[in-house]
Amino acid sequence: MSEKNTRKQIRTLYLMTTVGYFQIAAASWVALLALRGFSLLQIGMLESIFHIVSLCFELPSGVVADVFGRRKTLIASQMASLMIFSTGFATTALALGCSALSYNLASGTREALAYDSLKQNGDEGFYARFSSTEMMLYRITNSTATLCAGLALWLG
């Protein structure tokens, strides 16, 4: 793989981080569920479901990325928006389970793809810079999404 293709893949991964973590609903899903009429107990149960699914699929998601390929796993991880279609507790629980699975499929896969691409080109020393830039983009994008969610809730 040429250095030009590697840099292009890294820029694509940066873009995916920026776009992928700008999730206004994910930043304030507890408030959104409360606005949809869910009780505090139901919201707590839904939060528990999210974390249990996330815990159970942490290792298997890495195996999926290794077996099916990192690019296919990244594409499969884009199912987090199912909560838009949820109406009741059961469908919301299913949507949050899919969101947790989506998070697990994406976490680490992007970084592994970047490292593999850099290593193929003999430029794995660049990975530390990539990782720090990606974390900065994640923090900025996630914070901006939280601010936008707060603004949307404030506006009603």
SULZIVEN-V933150 format. One record per residue. SS is DSSP state (helix for helix, strand for strand, loop for the rest). PSI is psi in degrees with one decimal (NA if undefined). NEAR is the number of other C-alpha atoms within 8 Angstrom. Layout:
BEGIN
((SS	PSI	NEAR) (SS	PSI	NEAR))
END
This chain:
BEGIN
((loop	135.6	7) (loop	160.3	6) (helix	-35.2	7) (helix	-44.1	6) (helix	-37.6	8) (helix	-47.2	12) (helix	-37.5	8) (helix	-42.3	8) (helix	-39.5	10) (helix	-43.3	10) (helix	-38.7	8) (helix	-41.0	8) (helix	-38.0	10) (helix	-43.9	10) (helix	-43.0	8) (helix	-39.0	8) (helix	-46.9	11) (helix	-48.1	11) (helix	-41.0	8) (helix	-31.4	7) (loop	2.8	10) (loop	79.6	10) (loop	95.9	9) (helix	-43.6	10) (helix	-37.0	8) (helix	-29.2	6) (helix	-23.0	10) (loop	35.2	11) (helix	-28.2	8) (helix	-45.9	7) (helix	-39.4	7) (helix	-39.4	9) (helix	-38.3	10) (helix	-40.2	11) (helix	-27.2	7) (loop	0.8	6) (loop	7.2	6) (loop	141.5	9) (loop	166.2	7) (helix	-37.1	7) (helix	-45.0	6) (helix	-41.2	9) (helix	-41.0	12) (helix	-39.7	8) (helix	-40.8	8) (helix	-40.2	11) (helix	-41.1	8) (helix	-42.1	8) (helix	-44.9	11) (helix	-49.0	13) (helix	-33.0	9) (helix	-46.1	8) (helix	-43.2	11) (helix	-44.0	13) (helix	-43.1	7) (helix	-28.7	8) (loop	12.7	10) (helix	-53.6	9) (helix	-45.1	7) (helix	-29.3	8) (helix	-33.5	11) (helix	-38.2	11) (helix	-40.5	8) (helix	-44.6	11) (helix	-38.4	13) (helix	-38.3	8) (helix	-48.5	6) (helix	-11.2	8) (loop	147.2	9) (helix	-39.2	12) (helix	-44.5	7) (helix	-37.0	9) (helix	-40.2	14) (helix	-40.0	12) (helix	-42.8	7) (helix	-22.7	9) (loop	-3.5	13) (loop	36.5	8) (loop	17.1	9) (helix	-15.0	13) (helix	12.5	8) (helix	-19.0	10) (helix	-21.4	10) (helix	-35.6	5) (helix	-2.0	5) (loop	143.8	9) (loop	-45.7	6) (loop	-170.0	6) (helix	-47.0	7) (helix	-45.1	6) (helix	-31.5	10) (helix	-39.4	12) (helix	-42.6	11) (helix	-43.4	8) (helix	-40.1	13) (helix	-34.0	13) (helix	-43.2	12) (helix	-35.9	11) (helix	-40.9	13) (helix	-42.7	13) (helix	-41.0	13) (helix	-45.0	13) (helix	-44.8	11) (helix	-38.0	13) (helix	-35.8	16) (helix	-35.8	11) (loop	126.0	8) (loop	-32.4	9) (helix	-42.8	13) (helix	-44.6	11) (helix	-41.3	9) (helix	-39.3	9) (helix	-42.0	10) (helix	-46.1	12) (helix	-44.6	10) (helix	-42.6	8) (helix	-42.9	11) (helix	-39.9	13) (helix	-38.4	9) (helix	-31.1	8) (loop	1.0	11) (loop	25.0	6) (loop	36.1	9) (helix	-13.6	9) (helix	-21.7	5) (helix	-12.8	8) (helix	-39.0	11) (helix	-41.6	7) (helix	-43.8	7) (helix	-48.3	9) (helix	-43.4	9) (helix	-38.7	8) (helix	-42.0	8) (helix	-40.9	10) (helix	-39.0	8) (helix	-45.2	8) (helix	-41.5	11) (helix	-49.2	11) (helix	-45.0	8) (helix	-46.7	8) (helix	-44.6	12) (helix	-40.9	12) (helix	-41.2	8) (helix	-41.2	9) (helix	-40.0	13) (helix	-42.6	11) (helix	-43.5	8) (helix	-38.3	9) (helix	-42.5	12) (helix	-41.0	9) (helix	-42.8	8) (helix	-40.4	8) (helix	-38.8	7) (helix	-38.7	6) (helix	-22.2	5) (loop	NA	4))
END
